[in-house]
């Protein structure tokens, strides 16, 4: 069954709703964004997440020191990396890693030292999908997360098209820029049913 990551959570209510509804992964955004949380806030929210649900830190062009600090202090189970990051550094990360790849044109070669891949729209968190056809005939050897404009209305179609390891949603479960508890519940239910 496709796993679900609810990303960009910053309140106890949203975290508890995601856990109760059956999320497999909860994402904390440490990069500059309207969904950004600090280590202290993520550590507080982490206490509402059982061990069965994985905590993912989302970073843009981080240093190894930044990653290590968050991994230790939150603590995190996974890191998700967008932007610039040296491939050989993936081997030095203490937890499983997810390499985000923005899809804006046909990808020549899809490879990374990361444990997982994540395919996203060119502007992460924009609520826009990317052209799914660009990945249609690609040989993808690693398990991957699918992100970019997913909502309760299109997630089943996306799963049928891609058969991803997991789907990842942030803006698709928001109303007026805030996490919507009902949308979180409905999104997870539509994936798991």
N, C-alpha and C positions, 0 to 999 in steps of 0.2 A: 504494500500500500504506500502511496505517495506520502511523504512526511511534510509537515507544515512548519514554516518559520514565520513568526509574527515579529516584525522588526520596528525599531524606533519607539520602543516603549519607555515611558518616563514617569508613570504613576503606578501606585500600588493597585488601584482598581483595574487598570488595564492588564497588568501582570497577572493578577488573580483571575481575571476573566479568561485570558489566554490559556492559563494552566488548567482551569476548570473545563474549558471547552476542548482540551486535548491537543494543544500545540506541542510539537516535538522540540522546537527550538525557540528561544526568545532572544531577540537582538537588541543590544544596547549600542547606540551610536555615539562614539567618542569623537568623531570628526565634526568640524564646524558645520552646523545645520540647525534648523529650527527644532530638530528632535534630539539635539546633543544632550548627553548627560555627563556628569563628572564621575570619577572613580568612587567618591563618597556616596553619591546618589545611587549608582549601580550596585554598590555593596549593600546598601539598605534594601533595595528592591530584590536583590538576589536571595534574601532570606525568605521570600514568599514563593520561591521556585524550588520544587522538590528535585531530588537527585535524578529522577527519571526524565527531567526536561533539561536540555542542554542550553547553557548560557553562552551567547556569541557576542564578542566585541567587534564592532564595525569601525574600521580605521581607513583614513586616506593618507597614503604615503607616510606611514609611521616609521619611527626608528625601532630597532630591536629593544632598546631601553624602555620606550613607551609601551610596547607590547608586553614586555616582561612585567612591568609595574602593574598593568591592568590585570594580566593573567593571575598574578599573585594576590593582589589586593581585593579584587571583586568577589571571589575568584571566577575566572572564565574557563569554560570547557573547550571553546573554539575561538579562533580569530578569523575575521573576514577582512581581506585587504583590497582596497580600491587604489587606483593611482600608481605612482612610481614605487617600485619595491624590487630590489635585486633578487633574481630567482634563487641564487645559492643561499640566501638568508632563510628561505623556507625551512631548510634542514636544521636551523638553529632555534626554531620556535618549539617551545615545550608542549604545546597542545596541537590538535589537528587544525589545519589551516584551509581556508576557502579563498580562492583567487577570483576576484570579480573581473569579468570581461565585458566591457560595453560593446554591444552589437550595433554597428552603424553601417557596415558594409560586409561583403562576404569575407569571412575570416580565412586566411590562407592556411595556417597551421594552428591547431588548438592544443597547446601543451603548456604545462607548468609543473614546477616541483611541489606545488601545493597538493594537499590530500584530496580536495574537492574543487570544482569550478562553480562559478555562479555567472549565468548569462543575464545581463541587465540592459535596460535602455541606455542610450548614450548619456542621458542626464539622470543619474540615480535619484530616486525619491520624487521624480517628476509626475508620476501617475500615468506616464505614457508607455505604451507597449512598443517593442521594436518589431521590425519586419521578420516574422517567424520563418519565412521562406529562406532567409539567409543561412539558417542552420539546418535546413531540411535534410540535405544529403551528406552532412559532415559526419566523419567517424570520430566520435567522442569516446575516449577510452576510460575516463574517470567518471565517478558519480558526480552529478551536478544539480545545482539549485537553479530554478527558473524564477526570474524576477522581472519587474518592468511592467507596470500598469495592470497587474492582475486584480480582479475584483470577483465578487461572488457570481457575477454574470458571465465571466469568460474563463474562469479557472478550470472548469471541467473540459472545455474545448482545448485549453492549453495542455492539460494532462493527456488527453487523447492524442494530441498532435505530437508531443515530445516524449511522453513517458519518463519524466524527470525523476531523480531520486527524491527531490523535495521542491515545493513551491514556496516563494518568499514574498510577503506582502507588507507594505507599510502604508502608503497613502490610500490604497484601496480599502482600508478599514478605518478611514477617518471621515469625519464630518466637520467642515469648516476648520480644517487643520488640526483637529483634536481626535485622539483615538476614540472610536465609537464602540462601546461594549457589545451592542447588538450586532454590529457588522463583524466584529471579531468572531463572535459565536457562529454567525451564519456562514462566514468564509470557511472556518474550520469544518463545520458540519458538511458543507458542500463538497469538500475534498475527501472527507472520511466516509461519506455515505456510500 
